[in-house]
Amino acid sequence: MGSDAILYTMKTDSDLQIPFAWEERRPVLLEKCLYIPSWGQEGAHLGPGIWRQHEVFADPNLPLAIEFCSGNGEWIANMALSHPHLNWIAVEKDFYRAKKIWLRLFRQSLPNLFVVCGEALSFSKHYLEDHCLSEAWVNFPDPWPKRSHAKHRLIQKPFEAEMRRTLSCEAPLTLVTDDERYSAQMTQVFSSWKGNSSSEMPGYGTSYFHTLWLEKQKQIHYHRFTHGSLD
Ligand SMILES: C[S@@+](CC[C@H](N)C(=O)[O-])C[C@H]1O[C@@H](n2cnc3c(N)ncnc32)[C@H](O)[C@@H]1O
């Protein structure tokens, strides 16, 4: 990892750009960042082979961990630093937040972190092989608190199906939220999985929203599930 550190310095905001005009955008692998545009590019996906064909991690043989909805990347950058025996993928659909994660990757010299600027379900469907994940996290996904907006929540049956497909048998999925109703929905969506819920999780780490809600003395709901099935 020593020589990699040389590569991981001196990035600025303007070093990550999408190299196309808006109407020509398509998925592209940039330096340590996969960019997936938000509109239909079904035929243009680079596919799950990119993990092997390109050197996205310094050590491609480490088990894979993923965080969906990474925001500014505070949580996952710290996890990549404190858990160097795992390769970490941060998935964030907002380009400006994804860029913040990407800057952390270089500034903190994290050879086991990779950034995906794209939508969680779309990324999972097109880039993750069956049972390739050894852990998955969703930390404070947007709660869409209005009933009429709840259809936009990530944690629904299609996401459950993707997690069942991509997580290995006993690999944990951790879902964290401050929102009471979303917490209940998480339990319901994963009711066929083994799991437990708690108001504390030792060693969880910190994220922007974790700190924010703790300061406002909101209760945090931590859910951990495993599907335990071999199919
Ligand atoms: C409430 S923030 C939480 C950020 C971070 N996890 C934290 O704890 O500070 C939710 C983030 O999820 C991103 N997001 C929402 N839906 C997403 C999706 N379907 N795929 C990828 N990112 C998504 C948003 O852009 C936003 O940055």
The ligand as a Tripos MOL2 file, in Angstrom:
@<TRIPOS>MOLECULE
LIG
   27    29     1     0     0
SMALL
NO_CHARGES

@<TRIPOS>ATOM
      1 C1        -30.1650   11.5840    4.6220 C.3       1 LIG1
      2 S1        -28.7390   11.4430    3.6260 S.3       1 LIG1
      3 C2        -27.6940   10.3850    4.6110 C.3       1 LIG1
      4 C3        -26.2590   10.5030    4.2410 C.3       1 LIG1
      5 C4        -25.2790    9.6730    5.1040 C.3       1 LIG1
      6 N1        -25.5530    8.2500    5.0120 N.3       1 LIG1
      7 C5        -25.2890   10.1130    6.5310 C.2       1 LIG1
      8 O1        -25.6670    9.3200    7.3940 O.co2     1 LIG1
      9 O2        -24.8970   11.2720    6.7820 O.co2     1 LIG1
     10 C6        -29.2880   10.3600    2.3430 C.3       1 LIG1
     11 C7        -28.3550   10.3100    1.1390 C.3       1 LIG1
     12 O3        -28.7760    9.2450    0.2970 O.3       1 LIG1
     13 C8        -28.6890    9.6520   -1.0630 C.3       1 LIG1
     14 N2        -29.6610    8.8060   -1.7740 N.ar      1 LIG1
     15 C9        -31.0070    8.8270   -1.6450 C.ar      1 LIG1
     16 N3        -31.5800    7.8770   -2.3890 N.ar      1 LIG1
     17 C10       -30.5580    7.2270   -3.0250 C.ar      1 LIG1
     18 C11       -30.5110    6.1400   -3.9450 C.ar      1 LIG1
     19 N4        -31.6460    5.5310   -4.3540 N.pl3     1 LIG1
     20 N5        -29.3120    5.7360   -4.3950 N.ar      1 LIG1
     21 C12       -28.1670    6.3650   -3.9930 C.ar      1 LIG1
     22 N6        -28.1560    7.4070   -3.1190 N.ar      1 LIG1
     23 C13       -29.3270    7.8210   -2.6430 C.ar      1 LIG1
     24 C14       -29.0300   11.1200   -1.0280 C.3       1 LIG1
     25 O4        -28.5170   11.8000   -2.1640 O.3       1 LIG1
     26 C15       -28.3690   11.5600    0.2820 C.3       1 LIG1
     27 O5        -27.0460   11.9820    0.0640 O.3       1 LIG1
@<TRIPOS>BOND
     1     1     2 1
     2     2     3 1
     3     2    10 1
     4     3     4 1
     5     4     5 1
     6     5     6 1
     7     5     7 1
     8     7     8 2
     9     7     9 1
    10    10    11 1
    11    11    12 1
    12    11    26 1
    13    12    13 1
    14    13    14 1
    15    13    24 1
    16    14    15 ar
    17    14    23 ar
    18    15    16 ar
    19    16    17 ar
    20    17    18 ar
    21    17    23 ar
    22    18    19 1
    23    18    20 ar
    24    20    21 ar
    25    21    22 ar
    26    22    23 ar
    27    24    25 1
    28    24    26 1
    29    26    27 1
@<TRIPOS>SUBSTRUCTURE
     1 LIG1         1 GROUP 0 **** ****
